Amino acid sequence: MVIFATTKEGFRELETVIKTGKYLVWIGCNVLSASELDSYREMKLDITNFSYEIDPVNEEELNEALATIAEHHPGERVWLECRP
C-alpha cells in the first residue's frame, strides 16, 4: 500500500502507521519541511515528495498525482487523503 498525504495534518494523523516503515509514502512539497523530510529518511522511511503542492480539493491535481504514483508502483493500493 502507498500512503499519499496532501497536508501536514493528514501526515500527522497517520504518522504512527508511517513510522512502522511498512508502507511507501508520497507527499506534496508543502507537507514536510526539508529538515523534517531528512529526519524521516534517516529513519529509513520510504518517502517520496512531489516537487509541487497538491491541492486536496483539486480533483485534476489529485488524479495527476495518483497517475504518477501508479507509474512508480503499478498495482499498489493507494490511501489518499482528500477533502470532500
Sequence and secondary structure as in RCSB ss.txt:
>XXXX:A:sequence
MVIFATTKEGFRELETVIKTGKYLVWIGCNVLSASELDSYREMKLDITNFSYEIDPVNEEELNEALATIAEHHPG
ERVWLECRP
>XXXX:A:secstr
 EEEE SHHHHHHTHHHHTTT SEEEE TTSS HHHHHHHHHTT  EEE SS   TT HHHHHHHHHHHHHHSTT
  EEE    
